[in-house]
Amino acid sequence: MHGQHVWFWLCIRSKKSGDSFSWRGPSLSVRDDIEQINERIEETEVGLKILLSSLKVNENANTVLNDNGKAKIRLPEIPLPEFSGKIAEFANFKNQFTNLISNNDQLNDSQKLYYLRASLKGESKLLESSSDNFQSLFKALSDRYENQRQLTDSHVLEIINYDKIHSESTKEMRALMDCLNKNIRALKVLKYEQNKLSDVMLINIILQKIDRESRKQFELSLKTAEIPTFNILMKFLEKRSSLLDSINRIPNSKMINRNTAVSNRAKTLVVNNKKGNTKACISCKNYHALFRCIVFQNMPIESRKNFVRNNKLCINCLRLHSGACMSKHRCSVSGCRELHNSLLHQPDEIRTASQVLNSGEGQEAKSNQSTAEGQTEVSVLTFANKSVVLNTFFIYAKSADGCRVKLRGLLDNASTLCIFREVVARKLGIKLKSLYQGITGINGVTQSVKYSANIEVSNHDYTFLRIVCSVIRYEKK
């Protein structure tokens, strides 16, 4: 068609020019070009027709016509229901399979049997019937899994055996409500209706499952002494779960501050071996300053001096640096004030722990040592060889079997270490961990510590606090 138009146009042009219409010389190449153009136009027309027809097919594939000739959207295919052999799931499976397959008149018995076998999983797939047909297999399934007594027991036991909720959890409380609604709905299908007696039993069972605080709030919500109904309890649980969900979304700054305060109060009792920003001790390789090192403190004076000299440490601050010492502290021994550390002074009498703690070494640690926040270091110093009167107190410790045992202790305000006797720790049944450490000050003698233990202690209010203690083998002489 397009070729005829091109040809007709050429004929008109030749007539208007007064020349006879004939092809000569180069005009033959023009004629070939016209034929090629015509072929390309025909190919393009065929391609467009194929493309348009494919678009119409795809458009029609998404719609189907109903009996009235109106187009409607084709929905996704419904998967076959599956049954794994759990008796509580059979009623739901039977209803779905009957509506989709059994009542479908377009399927014959062979097709229905095929679909039924494809739906069975697990234990139910091993079931055999007397005849190899759909009706026989479906009846065999109904006879085995439509046991009303077993089905009733399974729903009741699922409620009774539900795990107790120990904390205020929105997720766990809503899971409990879903379990109750599912099983009560199933029991109603089995013709078991709720009454006042069933409500009383259900309420008592549910109250044993929820956490203590939720139970307390439910009791406070009751205005009268009358027995509440099951619906009242379910409404309370729904309201309670929504409240917990709202509370959990907001950070509790008060609780965070209280936990921080408790952590800070426990710093004097807990031994923390974290590195933080402190450099390793040159003597024992633990993370503390040299003047706090128990191994270094237990050395004789001459050994301390030789150790400092051999490691080229400053005799004043006991640190490794070049140039003059920038520390303003001097020997704190009374009447000395020389440019050396108090641990390198040759004393006439061993100082008490409180004297050393009140001396310049403690201030030196603050000015020259960068300690990580929240870190607690153990520093037990030498006591004087004189009598010291310490206060006694009673404390309760929790044994391995959870019993509360009353103990007597000595209170030393200058000590930063908590010490337990080994005989007491073993009577409590507490697990001991190996520890190699030396301390000086108990009865004026050096004592080696071989064990440590995590012990829970409390006062009279039953509020236990876990502390880390050094365990010594101490015997009266």
Contacts in CASP RR format, 6 or more apart in sequence:
PFRMAT RR
TARGET T0000
AUTHOR 0000-0000-0000
METHOD contacts of the structure
MODEL  1
MHGQHVWFWLCIRSKKSGDSFSWRGPSLSVRDDIEQINERIEETEVGLKI
LLSSLKVNENANTVLNDNGKAKIRLPEIPLPEFSGKIAEFANFKNQFTNL
ISNNDQLNDSQKLYYLRASLKGESKLLESSSDNFQSLFKALSDRYENQRQ
LTDSHVLEIINYDKIHSESTKEMRALMDCLNKNIRALKVLKYEQNKLSDV
MLINIILQKIDRESRKQFELSLKTAEIPTFNILMKFLEKRSSLLDSINRI
PNSKMINRNTAVSNRAKTLVVNNKKGNTKACISCKNYHALFRCIVFQNMP
IESRKNFVRNNKLCINCLRLHSGACMSKHRCSVSGCRELHNSLLHQPDEI
RTASQVLNSGEGQEAKSNQSTAEGQTEVSVLTFANKSVVLNTFFIYAKSA
DGCRVKLRGLLDNASTLCIFREVVARKLGIKLKSLYQGITGINGVTQSVK
YSANIEVSNHDYTFLRIVCSVIRYEKK
2 37 0 8 1.000
2 38 0 8 1.000
2 41 0 8 1.000
2 42 0 8 1.000
3 34 0 8 1.000
3 37 0 8 1.000
3 38 0 8 1.000
3 41 0 8 1.000
6 34 0 8 1.000
6 37 0 8 1.000
6 38 0 8 1.000
7 34 0 8 1.000
10 21 0 8 1.000
10 34 0 8 1.000
11 21 0 8 1.000
14 20 0 8 1.000
14 21 0 8 1.000
15 21 0 8 1.000
23 31 0 8 1.000
61 74 0 8 1.000
62 73 0 8 1.000
62 74 0 8 1.000
63 71 0 8 1.000
63 72 0 8 1.000
63 73 0 8 1.000
63 74 0 8 1.000
64 71 0 8 1.000
64 72 0 8 1.000
64 74 0 8 1.000
65 71 0 8 1.000
65 72 0 8 1.000
66 72 0 8 1.000
78 100 0 8 1.000
80 97 0 8 1.000
80 100 0 8 1.000
80 101 0 8 1.000
80 115 0 8 1.000
80 118 0 8 1.000
80 119 0 8 1.000
81 92 0 8 1.000
81 93 0 8 1.000
81 96 0 8 1.000
81 97 0 8 1.000
81 100 0 8 1.000
81 119 0 8 1.000
82 93 0 8 1.000
82 119 0 8 1.000
82 120 0 8 1.000
82 121 0 8 1.000
83 89 0 8 1.000
83 90 0 8 1.000
83 93 0 8 1.000
83 119 0 8 1.000
83 120 0 8 1.000
83 121 0 8 1.000
83 124 0 8 1.000
83 141 0 8 1.000
84 121 0 8 1.000
84 122 0 8 1.000
84 123 0 8 1.000
84 124 0 8 1.000
85 121 0 8 1.000
85 122 0 8 1.000
85 123 0 8 1.000
85 124 0 8 1.000
85 145 0 8 1.000
87 145 0 8 1.000
87 147 0 8 1.000
87 150 0 8 1.000
87 151 0 8 1.000
87 154 0 8 1.000
88 151 0 8 1.000
88 154 0 8 1.000
88 155 0 8 1.000
88 158 0 8 1.000
88 186 0 8 1.000
90 141 0 8 1.000
90 145 0 8 1.000
90 146 0 8 1.000
90 151 0 8 1.000
91 146 0 8 1.000
91 151 0 8 1.000
91 186 0 8 1.000
91 189 0 8 1.000
93 119 0 8 1.000
94 141 0 8 1.000
94 142 0 8 1.000
94 146 0 8 1.000
97 116 0 8 1.000
97 119 0 8 1.000
101 107 0 8 1.000
101 112 0 8 1.000
101 115 0 8 1.000
101 116 0 8 1.000
102 112 0 8 1.000
102 138 0 8 1.000
104 112 0 8 1.000
107 115 0 8 1.000
109 133 0 8 1.000
109 134 0 8 1.000
109 135 0 8 1.000
110 134 0 8 1.000
112 134 0 8 1.000
113 132 0 8 1.000
113 133 0 8 1.000
113 134 0 8 1.000
113 137 0 8 1.000
116 134 0 8 1.000
116 137 0 8 1.000
116 138 0 8 1.000
117 125 0 8 1.000
117 137 0 8 1.000
120 127 0 8 1.000
120 141 0 8 1.000
124 141 0 8 1.000
124 145 0 8 1.000
127 137 0 8 1.000
127 140 0 8 1.000
127 141 0 8 1.000
127 144 0 8 1.000
128 140 0 8 1.000
129 136 0 8 1.000
129 137 0 8 1.000
129 139 0 8 1.000
129 140 0 8 1.000
130 136 0 8 1.000
130 140 0 8 1.000
148 190 0 8 1.000
151 186 0 8 1.000
151 190 0 8 1.000
152 187 0 8 1.000
152 190 0 8 1.000
152 192 0 8 1.000
155 183 0 8 1.000
155 186 0 8 1.000
155 187 0 8 1.000
155 190 0 8 1.000
156 183 0 8 1.000
156 187 0 8 1.000
158 179 0 8 1.000
158 183 0 8 1.000
159 179 0 8 1.000
159 180 0 8 1.000
159 183 0 8 1.000
159 202 0 8 1.000
159 205 0 8 1.000
160 205 0 8 1.000
162 176 0 8 1.000
162 179 0 8 1.000
162 209 0 8 1.000
163 209 0 8 1.000
164 208 0 8 1.000
164 209 0 8 1.000
165 172 0 8 1.000
165 173 0 8 1.000
165 176 0 8 1.000
165 209 0 8 1.000
165 210 0 8 1.000
165 211 0 8 1.000
165 214 0 8 1.000
166 211 0 8 1.000
167 211 0 8 1.000
168 211 0 8 1.000
168 213 0 8 1.000
168 214 0 8 1.000
168 244 0 8 1.000
169 211 0 8 1.000
169 244 0 8 1.000
170 241 0 8 1.000
170 242 0 8 1.000
170 244 0 8 1.000
170 245 0 8 1.000
170 248 0 8 1.000
173 210 0 8 1.000
173 214 0 8 1.000
173 237 0 8 1.000
173 240 0 8 1.000
173 241 0 8 1.000
173 244 0 8 1.000
174 241 0 8 1.000
176 206 0 8 1.000
176 209 0 8 1.000
176 210 0 8 1.000
176 237 0 8 1.000
177 234 0 8 1.000
177 237 0 8 1.000
177 238 0 8 1.000
177 241 0 8 1.000
180 202 0 8 1.000
180 206 0 8 1.000
180 234 0 8 1.000
184 194 0 8 1.000
184 202 0 8 1.000
188 194 0 8 1.000
194 230 0 8 1.000
198 230 0 8 1.000
199 227 0 8 1.000
199 229 0 8 1.000
199 230 0 8 1.000
200 227 0 8 1.000
202 230 0 8 1.000
202 233 0 8 1.000
203 227 0 8 1.000
203 228 0 8 1.000
203 230 0 8 1.000
203 233 0 8 1.000
206 233 0 8 1.000
206 237 0 8 1.000
207 215 0 8 1.000
207 218 0 8 1.000
207 233 0 8 1.000
210 218 0 8 1.000
210 237 0 8 1.000
214 237 0 8 1.000
214 240 0 8 1.000
217 236 0 8 1.000
217 240 0 8 1.000
218 233 0 8 1.000
218 236 0 8 1.000
218 240 0 8 1.000
221 236 0 8 1.000
222 228 0 8 1.000
262 465 0 8 1.000
263 374 0 8 1.000
264 374 0 8 1.000
266 465 0 8 1.000
266 467 0 8 1.000
267 374 0 8 1.000
267 376 0 8 1.000
268 376 0 8 1.000
268 416 0 8 1.000
269 418 0 8 1.000
269 465 0 8 1.000
269 467 0 8 1.000
269 468 0 8 1.000
270 376 0 8 1.000
270 467 0 8 1.000
270 468 0 8 1.000
271 376 0 8 1.000
271 378 0 8 1.000
271 417 0 8 1.000
271 452 0 8 1.000
271 468 0 8 1.000
271 470 0 8 1.000
272 374 0 8 1.000
272 375 0 8 1.000
272 376 0 8 1.000
272 377 0 8 1.000
273 286 0 8 1.000
273 287 0 8 1.000
274 287 0 8 1.000
274 372 0 8 1.000
274 375 0 8 1.000
275 287 0 8 1.000
275 372 0 8 1.000
276 287 0 8 1.000
276 371 0 8 1.000
276 372 0 8 1.000
276 375 0 8 1.000
277 370 0 8 1.000
277 371 0 8 1.000
277 372 0 8 1.000
278 287 0 8 1.000
278 288 0 8 1.000
278 289 0 8 1.000
278 369 0 8 1.000
278 370 0 8 1.000
278 371 0 8 1.000
278 372 0 8 1.000
278 375 0 8 1.000
279 287 0 8 1.000
280 286 0 8 1.000
280 287 0 8 1.000
281 287 0 8 1.000
281 288 0 8 1.000
281 289 0 8 1.000
281 290 0 8 1.000
281 292 0 8 1.000
281 293 0 8 1.000
281 296 0 8 1.000
282 290 0 8 1.000
282 311 0 8 1.000
282 313 0 8 1.000
282 320 0 8 1.000
283 290 0 8 1.000
283 293 0 8 1.000
283 295 0 8 1.000
283 296 0 8 1.000
283 307 0 8 1.000
284 293 0 8 1.000
284 294 0 8 1.000
284 295 0 8 1.000
284 296 0 8 1.000
286 293 0 8 1.000
288 377 0 8 1.000
288 378 0 8 1.000
288 379 0 8 1.000
289 318 0 8 1.000
289 319 0 8 1.000
289 365 0 8 1.000
289 369 0 8 1.000
290 296 0 8 1.000
290 313 0 8 1.000
290 318 0 8 1.000
290 319 0 8 1.000
291 318 0 8 1.000
291 341 0 8 1.000
291 343 0 8 1.000
291 361 0 8 1.000
291 364 0 8 1.000
291 365 0 8 1.000
292 365 0 8 1.000
292 377 0 8 1.000
292 378 0 8 1.000
292 379 0 8 1.000
294 378 0 8 1.000
294 379 0 8 1.000
294 380 0 8 1.000
294 437 0 8 1.000
294 438 0 8 1.000
294 439 0 8 1.000
294 440 0 8 1.000
295 438 0 8 1.000
296 304 0 8 1.000
296 307 0 8 1.000
296 343 0 8 1.000
297 343 0 8 1.000
297 381 0 8 1.000
297 382 0 8 1.000
297 440 0 8 1.000
298 438 0 8 1.000
298 440 0 8 1.000
298 446 0 8 1.000
299 307 0 8 1.000
301 344 0 8 1.000
301 345 0 8 1.000
301 346 0 8 1.000
304 343 0 8 1.000
304 344 0 8 1.000
305 344 0 8 1.000
307 313 0 8 1.000
308 314 0 8 1.000
308 315 0 8 1.000
308 318 0 8 1.000
308 344 0 8 1.000
311 320 0 8 1.000
312 320 0 8 1.000
313 319 0 8 1.000
313 320 0 8 1.000
314 320 0 8 1.000
314 321 0 8 1.000
314 325 0 8 1.000
315 339 0 8 1.000
315 340 0 8 1.000
315 341 0 8 1.000
315 344 0 8 1.000
316 325 0 8 1.000
316 327 0 8 1.000
316 329 0 8 1.000
316 330 0 8 1.000
316 339 0 8 1.000
316 340 0 8 1.000
316 341 0 8 1.000
317 325 0 8 1.000
317 327 0 8 1.000
317 329 0 8 1.000
317 341 0 8 1.000
317 364 0 8 1.000
317 368 0 8 1.000
318 341 0 8 1.000
318 343 0 8 1.000
319 368 0 8 1.000
325 339 0 8 1.000
327 364 0 8 1.000
327 367 0 8 1.000
327 368 0 8 1.000
328 367 0 8 1.000
329 360 0 8 1.000
329 361 0 8 1.000
329 363 0 8 1.000
329 364 0 8 1.000
330 336 0 8 1.000
330 337 0 8 1.000
330 338 0 8 1.000
330 339 0 8 1.000
330 340 0 8 1.000
331 337 0 8 1.000
331 338 0 8 1.000
331 339 0 8 1.000
331 340 0 8 1.000
331 341 0 8 1.000
331 342 0 8 1.000
331 344 0 8 1.000
331 345 0 8 1.000
332 342 0 8 1.000
332 356 0 8 1.000
332 359 0 8 1.000
332 360 0 8 1.000
332 361 0 8 1.000
333 342 0 8 1.000
333 345 0 8 1.000
333 347 0 8 1.000
333 351 0 8 1.000
336 345 0 8 1.000
338 345 0 8 1.000
341 361 0 8 1.000
342 356 0 8 1.000
342 359 0 8 1.000
342 360 0 8 1.000
342 361 0 8 1.000
343 361 0 8 1.000
349 384 0 8 1.000
349 385 0 8 1.000
350 382 0 8 1.000
350 383 0 8 1.000
350 384 0 8 1.000
350 385 0 8 1.000
351 382 0 8 1.000
351 384 0 8 1.000
352 383 0 8 1.000
352 384 0 8 1.000
352 386 0 8 1.000
352 388 0 8 1.000
352 414 0 8 1.000
353 380 0 8 1.000
353 381 0 8 1.000
353 382 0 8 1.000
353 383 0 8 1.000
353 412 0 8 1.000
353 414 0 8 1.000
353 415 0 8 1.000
353 441 0 8 1.000
354 413 0 8 1.000
354 414 0 8 1.000
356 381 0 8 1.000
356 382 0 8 1.000
357 381 0 8 1.000
357 414 0 8 1.000
365 371 0 8 1.000
371 377 0 8 1.000
376 416 0 8 1.000
377 416 0 8 1.000
378 416 0 8 1.000
378 417 0 8 1.000
379 416 0 8 1.000
380 415 0 8 1.000
380 416 0 8 1.000
380 417 0 8 1.000
380 439 0 8 1.000
380 440 0 8 1.000
380 441 0 8 1.000
381 440 0 8 1.000
381 441 0 8 1.000
382 440 0 8 1.000
382 441 0 8 1.000
382 444 0 8 1.000
383 440 0 8 1.000
383 441 0 8 1.000
383 442 0 8 1.000
383 444 0 8 1.000
385 444 0 8 1.000
390 410 0 8 1.000
390 411 0 8 1.000
390 412 0 8 1.000
391 410 0 8 1.000
391 411 0 8 1.000
392 408 0 8 1.000
392 409 0 8 1.000
392 410 0 8 1.000
392 411 0 8 1.000
393 408 0 8 1.000
393 409 0 8 1.000
393 410 0 8 1.000
393 411 0 8 1.000
394 406 0 8 1.000
394 407 0 8 1.000
394 408 0 8 1.000
394 409 0 8 1.000
395 406 0 8 1.000
395 407 0 8 1.000
395 408 0 8 1.000
395 409 0 8 1.000
395 457 0 8 1.000
395 458 0 8 1.000
395 459 0 8 1.000
396 404 0 8 1.000
396 405 0 8 1.000
396 406 0 8 1.000
396 407 0 8 1.000
396 457 0 8 1.000
396 458 0 8 1.000
396 459 0 8 1.000
396 460 0 8 1.000
397 404 0 8 1.000
397 405 0 8 1.000
397 407 0 8 1.000
397 424 0 8 1.000
397 428 0 8 1.000
397 455 0 8 1.000
397 456 0 8 1.000
397 457 0 8 1.000
398 404 0 8 1.000
398 405 0 8 1.000
398 428 0 8 1.000
398 455 0 8 1.000
398 456 0 8 1.000
398 457 0 8 1.000
398 458 0 8 1.000
398 464 0 8 1.000
399 405 0 8 1.000
399 427 0 8 1.000
399 428 0 8 1.000
399 429 0 8 1.000
399 430 0 8 1.000
400 428 0 8 1.000
400 429 0 8 1.000
400 430 0 8 1.000
400 431 0 8 1.000
404 458 0 8 1.000
404 462 0 8 1.000
405 427 0 8 1.000
405 428 0 8 1.000
407 424 0 8 1.000
417 439 0 8 1.000
417 470 0 8 1.000
418 467 0 8 1.000
418 468 0 8 1.000
418 469 0 8 1.000
418 470 0 8 1.000
419 439 0 8 1.000
419 442 0 8 1.000
419 469 0 8 1.000
419 470 0 8 1.000
419 471 0 8 1.000
419 472 0 8 1.000
420 453 0 8 1.000
420 455 0 8 1.000
420 469 0 8 1.000
420 470 0 8 1.000
420 471 0 8 1.000
420 472 0 8 1.000
421 471 0 8 1.000
421 472 0 8 1.000
421 473 0 8 1.000
421 474 0 8 1.000
422 432 0 8 1.000
422 451 0 8 1.000
422 471 0 8 1.000
422 472 0 8 1.000
422 473 0 8 1.000
422 474 0 8 1.000
423 473 0 8 1.000
425 432 0 8 1.000
425 451 0 8 1.000
425 453 0 8 1.000
425 455 0 8 1.000
425 469 0 8 1.000
425 471 0 8 1.000
426 432 0 8 1.000
428 455 0 8 1.000
430 453 0 8 1.000
430 454 0 8 1.000
430 455 0 8 1.000
431 453 0 8 1.000
431 454 0 8 1.000
432 451 0 8 1.000
432 452 0 8 1.000
432 453 0 8 1.000
432 471 0 8 1.000
433 451 0 8 1.000
433 452 0 8 1.000
433 453 0 8 1.000
434 450 0 8 1.000
434 451 0 8 1.000
435 449 0 8 1.000
435 450 0 8 1.000
435 451 0 8 1.000
435 452 0 8 1.000
435 470 0 8 1.000
435 471 0 8 1.000
436 448 0 8 1.000
436 449 0 8 1.000
436 450 0 8 1.000
437 448 0 8 1.000
437 449 0 8 1.000
437 470 0 8 1.000
438 446 0 8 1.000
438 447 0 8 1.000
438 448 0 8 1.000
438 449 0 8 1.000
439 446 0 8 1.000
439 447 0 8 1.000
439 449 0 8 1.000
439 470 0 8 1.000
439 472 0 8 1.000
440 446 0 8 1.000
440 447 0 8 1.000
441 447 0 8 1.000
442 472 0 8 1.000
442 474 0 8 1.000
447 472 0 8 1.000
447 474 0 8 1.000
449 470 0 8 1.000
449 471 0 8 1.000
449 472 0 8 1.000
450 471 0 8 1.000
450 473 0 8 1.000
451 470 0 8 1.000
451 471 0 8 1.000
452 468 0 8 1.000
452 469 0 8 1.000
452 470 0 8 1.000
452 471 0 8 1.000
453 468 0 8 1.000
453 469 0 8 1.000
453 471 0 8 1.000
454 466 0 8 1.000
454 467 0 8 1.000
454 468 0 8 1.000
454 469 0 8 1.000
455 466 0 8 1.000
455 467 0 8 1.000
455 469 0 8 1.000
456 464 0 8 1.000
456 465 0 8 1.000
456 466 0 8 1.000
456 467 0 8 1.000
457 464 0 8 1.000
457 465 0 8 1.000
457 467 0 8 1.000
458 464 0 8 1.000
458 465 0 8 1.000
END
